[in-house]
Amino acid sequence: MSATPSAQARGLGLGGELIFPFDGAEHTFQVAVGEADGSLWAVFGDATGGSSSYRFRFLRPGTPARDGSITVDLDRALLPPCAFASHFICPFPPPGNTLPFGVAAGERRLKGALATGI
């Protein structure tokens, strides 16, 4: 189970790990695995969360190759639906899915958030 911004419990259905290198260190995301096609998606936070980007973001790297490899491209980070409207329920990043560095890439914040804060 994972908490959501509205404090509701919601099953995230974590089913795997995505391990990737960045700046000389290895990082791991807990990921959900799509039942239909085996595609992966992660909910993650980073050092920019709540300041120069939304509190957390989604990453959908796709389906691993037959050998298990997959490309992790943080430039493809997406804002969750709850960044756009408060009536959407989004899972928070599971424990361990917060990167110790800033991800100044991908979708980061709504244009209106620049004036009002996040």
PEUR-V290303 format. One record per helix or strand of 3 or more residues. SS is the DSSP state (H for helix, E for strand). FROM is the first residue (numbers start at 0). LEN is the number of residues. If there is no record, write none. Layout:
BEGIN
<<SS FROM LEN> <SS FROM LEN>>
END
This chain:
BEGIN
<<E 1 3> <E 13 9> <E 24 9> <E 38 7> <E 56 7> <H 73 3> <H 80 3> <H 112 4>>
END
